[in-house]
Amino acid sequence: MNPHFLRPTLAAVLALMLSALAPPASADQIETSAKQAIIVDFKTGTVLMEKNADELMAPSSMSKLMTAYMVFSKLKEGSWKLTDTLPVTETAWKKHFKSGGSLMFLPVNSTAKVEDLIRGVIIQSGNDACSVLAEALSGSEDAFAEEATRRARQLGMSNTNLRNASGWPEPEHLTTARDLSTLARRLITDFPDYYPIYSEREFEYNGIRQGNRNPLLYTTQGADGLKTGHTETAGYGLTGSVRRGDRRIVLVVNGLSSMKERAEETQRLVEWAFREFENYALFKPGDIVTDAEVWLGEAATVPLVAGERLEVTMPRRARRDMKVTAVYDGPVAAPIRKGMAVGKLVITAPNVAPMELPLVAGADVDKLGPVGRISAAIKHILWGPKG
């Protein structure tokens, strides 16, 4: 693998960009009293901090994120409408009526609109609403749990096993902080039409008004979701999202000791993430990063370009010493097709794990004909490879 640095003109621009820095700020790993935690940059997927992020834990009502995902999927595909009504069966009602858990207070043998039920799940954290939706989705809550677990696997939540729709404590109802962060990012990405419900602060049903339990909505600039959770076993948890300007972070915490600690700790972590980290755009789609030598092609080189916006998240202080290198295994054998993955951009900085972003061919390069290939082979034998 031969490293090829940026062409001089671009390197100079990049060096100039890297020198215009804000005063250094410490981005050392922050401590947290949460038993499990993770903070992820929404756009780049960079993990800003983590603590026991792959440790199995009881997600409590944060499980309701998957219930919402399943309902939103039905709405997006058109098989359900917000105005559809669903039955409140005695099975769903009896399961939660005297449980002591959070409720939407659905009357038994009544019906409720999907749009009310989803607000009952998201804003009121109603366990009864979850069971009604689960029965309508899959026939029974047990069948729903199996289907939801399969969907979780498809989303990349490899350590999630669900046993109900609400997060009611069951020994095998488990997930991880990392899996919940994956689910939160997919909810925001996949359902922009429905995600704003998570920022609504209150909802009234059956004459009972309840407020959204997410403390970030009331204390933190840019907070717009997602879901709290609490059981005696798991402690207090939150999967949250905060957006400021072009940046959004997703955080998951669990195992905190009280509502007060949850509110204070999540706000502290959010402020740290925005203060200490920044997103840096390196190249726009189509920008030429460097040229790669071509073997037996009608052109001697092919431009390597950014196939997408190349952006990285890193501590602000690390940007001062950030190095960007274009790397490809060359010369690249023709034929080459535009958009073909050819190399990568490697970004390094002190105390930051190396990051890699894809580079693609910026043009087609056809293979030389027989005469041309013979001529190129003779030149290679006589003078060897260039450089």
N, C-alpha and C positions, 0 to 999 in steps of 0.2 A: 504494500500500500504506500504510494508516494504522496507526501503532502505537497500541495500547491497553494501558496499564499495568495491573498487577494492581489489583483493587478494594482500597480502603484497608485493610479489615480483614485481608485476606490479606497485603498488602504489609507491614503492621506485624508480623505473625507472622514473615514471612520475614526482615525486617530484624533482628528479635530473634534469630532462629536464626543469622544470619550473624555476629552480634556475639560469640557465645559460642565463641571460637576458642582453639585450642592455640597456643603460642608459634610464631611464624613459622619455617619451615624452608626451606632453599634447595632448589629443585627444578630447578636449571639442568641443561641437557642433560649427561648423564654421558658420559664418554669410555669407549671400549672397544677392546681390542686385537683383537677379532674383525674379520674382513674384512667380514662381513655380520651384521647383528643387528636384532632387533625385539623389543619388549616390548608386549603388548596386555593391557588389562583384559578379562577373560573376559566379564563381564556386560554392559558398555557398549560394548565394541569400541574404546574409546579407545586410541590408540597413545601409549604413555608415552615411548618413545624408538625411534629407528630409525637405522640406518647401512647404506646401500647395500641397503635392504630389497627393492628391485625388480631388483637385479643378478642375472643368471643365474649359477647356481652348481651344482656337483655335490653332490647331497644325501647321497651315500654311503648308509649304512644307515638314515638318516632316511626313505629311500624306503619302508622297510618299514611305515611308518604307513599308506600307501595300500593295501598288501597286506592289512594287518589290517582296514582299512575295508571292503574288498571281501568278506573272509571274514565279518566281523560282519554285513554286509548280508544275506548268505546265511542266516546263523543267525537273524537277526531276522525275515526273511520266512518262515522255516520250511522252506525247501528243503534246508537242511543241519541236522544235529544235531551236538552236541559229541562224541557217541559214534560218529559215522560214521567208517569207516576208509578211508584213501586209499592207493593204491599208490605205492611209491618206485621209479620207473622207472629204468632204466639211464641214460636221457638226463639226468634230474634229478641222479642220483648222480654220474655221470661229470663233469658240468659243474663240480662244486665239490670233488670228493674231493681233488684235488691242487692246488687253487687257492691255498692259503695263507690263504684268508679264513675268517671265523668259521663254525662248523658246529654243527649239532645232533647230528651223527654218526649219521645214519640209515643202516642197512644196506641195500645194494642189493637190489632185488626183495622187500623186506619190505613191511609195511603199518604205518600209524601212525594213531592217532585224531586227529580234528580238534582236540580240546582239547589234545593234546600238541603238535601241530604249531604251534598258535597261540602256545603258551608257548615253543616253540622259536624262533619268530620274535621275540616281544616280549622275553623274558628272555635267551635265549642268542644272539639275533641270528643265527640259523642261516640261511645262504644256501641250504642244501639244503632246508630246510623251506619256504622261499619258493618255490622251483621246484616242489616237490611240490604246494603249494596252487595255484600259478598254472596248472599243467597240469590240475588237477582243475576249476578254475574256468572255464577258457577253451579247453582242448584243447592249447594250447602256450604257452610263455612269451612268444613274440612276439605271439600273439593276446591274451594277458592284458595286455601292455603297451599295446596299442592300446585295449583296453576300459578300462583304468585311466586312461589319458590322457583319454578321453571323460568318464569319471566326474569326473575332476579339474576339467574345464571346467564341468560341471554344478554343482560345489560352489563355483565362483567362482575357481578357481585358474587364472587366464588365462595364466600364463607357465610352466606345467608341461608338460614332455614326458618321458614315461617310456619306457624301452627294455627294462626287465626288472623283476623283482619284488623284487630284493634290494638294488639300488643299486650293483651291480658296475659299475666304471667303463666307460662308453661315451661317446663324444664328444657325442652328442645327448641324453644322459640328464641333464636339467637342470630346475631349479626355482628358486624364490626364497624368501628368508626369510619374506616376507609370505604367500606361498602356503602354506608349511608351518604358519604360525600359523593360517591359515584351516582347514587340515585338522585341526590339533590341537583347535581349538574344536569342530569338527563331530564328531570322535571322542568327545569328552566329552559333548556334547549328545545325539547320536543313539544312543549305545550305553551307557547307564548300567549295564546289567547286565554288560557285558563289560569296560568300562574299568578296573575295579579290578585286572585282571590286570597292568596296567602298574606297580602298586606292589609286586608280589611280588618279593622280593629274590633268590630262587634257584629253580632247577628242575633236577631230575635225570632224565636219559633214557639208556637203554642203559647204565646203570651209571656215567654221567659226570655229575657235579654241576657246574653253572656258575652264577655269580652275575650278577645284573642289572648292566649296565655303567653305568647312570645314577648319576653321583656325587651328585646332589642327594638321592637316597633315603637316603643315609647321613649327610649333613651338614646338611640344611636342613629346618627345621620346616615341616610341611605339604606337602612334596613328595610327589607321587603319580604321576608320569609325566614324560616319555613315552619318547623314544628318542635314543640317541647315534648318531654316525656318524663314520667315519674312512676316508680314503684318502690316499695320498701326494699326489695332486693337490689335493684339497679341504681337507686338514688335518683338525682335530678339530672336530666340531660336536655340537650338542645341541638338541633340541626338548623343552622342559620345561614342567611345570605345577606350580604351588604354590598351595595353598589355605589361607587362614587366616581363620577365622570366616566371614563372609559374602562375603569377597573371594577371588578367584582371579585369578592372572595366568598368561599363557602367554608364554614367551620362546623365541626361536630365535637361536642363534649358530652361526657356521661360520668356518672358516679360522684356528682357533687352533693353536698350535704344538706342544702336548703335552697329554697327559691331565691333568697337574697344572695347567696353565694353564686348561684347560677347567673343571675342578672349582672352582678358585679364582675364575675370572671369572664363571661362572654364579651362584655363591653371592653374590658381591658385587653383581651386577646385581639379583638377587632382593631382597636386603635394601634396596637403594636404592629399588626400586619400591614396596615396602610402607612404607618410612619416609617418603618424600617425597610420595606420592599417597594420596588417599582418595576413596571413593565417597560422594556426597551425594544423598540422596533428597529430591526437591523436592515431589512430589505422588503420592498413591496413585491407583489406577484409580478413576474416578468423581468425584474431587475437582473442584469448580468453581474454575476459574482466573480467569475473567472472563466478562462478558456481551457478546455481539456484537449490534449493531443489525441488524434484519431489514427487508428491503424487500418490501413488499406481502405481508406475512404476517399470520396471525391473531393472532400475538403480536408485540409490538414488539421483543423481544430473545430471544435464545436463549443458554443457558449454554454456554460452552466448557469442556470437561472433559478431564482426562487419560484417554485411552483405555487406557493401560497405566501401569505404574509409571514415573514420569519420574525418572531418576537420571542423574547425571553424575559423571565422574571428572576430577579436576583436582588440581594441586599444592595442598598444604594452605595454603601462604602466599597463594595466589591467592584463596582463599575469602573473605578479608577484604573484597575489592573486587568480589566477584561481583555482577552485575546480571542480573535476570531480567525479561524483557518479553514480554507476550503480543501477538502480531501477527496481524492478519487483514485481508483485503481486503474492506472493508465499505462500505455495508451489504450483508449477505448476502441474496441473492435467495431468496425462498420458491418452491417448497416445500423444506423441509429435513428430512432424515431423521436420526434418532438414530444416532450412530456415524459420520456423514459427516465426512470430513476438511474442516475449516473454517479452521484457523489453525495457528500454531506458537508454541512457546515458544523464545525466543532467549536464550541464556545467554552473557554476555561477562565477561571478566576480563582484567586486564593481562597481556600476554605469553602469552595463551592463545588459540588459534584459536576463533572463535565456534562455538557448538554449537547445534543446532536439534533440538527434540523436537516431535512432532505433538500438536495439539489437535483434538478432535472435538466435534460437536454433542451436547449432553447431553439433547436432547429433540426430538420431532417438531414442526415448525411447518408447518401447511398454508397454502396460498396463499389469499389473500382472494378472495371471489367478485367478480363483475363490479361490483356496486355499491360494494363496499369498495375495489376497485382504483381506481375513478373518484374516490372521496372522497380516497384517499391521494394520487392524482396532483394533485388540486386543491390540497390542503394543501401539497404540495411546491412547486407553482408559486407559491402565495401567500407562504409563509413560508420556503421553502428547506429544505435538510437540517438536521437538528438538529446542534447543536455547531458 
